[in-house]
Amino acid sequence: MSSTTSAKLPTYFIGHGGVTILFRDGTEPIRSGLLGIGREIKRLKPEAIVITSGHFQSRDETIQVNVKEPTKVWHDFSFDYHDTYPHVYQYDYPHRASASLARQVLTHLQENGIEAEAVERDLDHGVWVPFKLMFPEGDDDGALDIPIVEVSTYRSDDYQAHIELGKVLSTLPGRILVIGSGMLVHNLHASQTQPAEGPTYARDVEETALSYLNATTAEERTAGLLALQKRADWKLAHPTEDHILPLYVTLGAGLDEREHKVWNQGLDTAGMSFVSFRLGEAAA
């Protein structure tokens, strides 16, 4: 990692969606929003991306850092698409990994009080699916040419612990961009069994969360987002909480940032919110 002092990078939360957003009719606005985020990130010229994903939780309370190099695309889908969309198993996404950078991230976490260990795994779809849209391969202007290092969330739903993880990741030296990839609302069962215009909790949670992003102070924003788990409809929004945890890593990484920008607002469907946002200024 470079030790060069430079303007602090912002941090992003990406509503990553499933593999069908790559081709399904009606997801064009989501794809456009993710491409816009990717274009913005490219202008920032980060040296590397450190990312948490809703598909990478530790086995316990020890954070895991993927030190495998090279890594390949992992078709770790939640559903079996062999009979419906068999082509998704042919998807690839050329990318760079860096074992040396990953081990530096591991050491940084350990030196800052985070219990962490090295593991080897491939790149889950919580990363490569949105990155195919954000940084399209074969696009001279958009293709990603920097290393990706994936860091797990904790096994538990301790949101404050994930904020602390984000705070530590934000102090990595050099121009390292921290991203959380998850979903503000993620109910797979509802998304498969209820009409898109069904229950309103996805829209309600999204609107409430975005109102907290507009809070007057960072302290109010943090308190509001932490309070989401007290909502009566929170278990509908997150039957399991794996996909919300990366949001709190992003929140920790941008804890004191006031400026923010939102993408893919109002594109929610039954059981899903695709909102993405940035915390901090996007000054190249």
Disulfide bonds with the S-S distance in Angstrom:
none
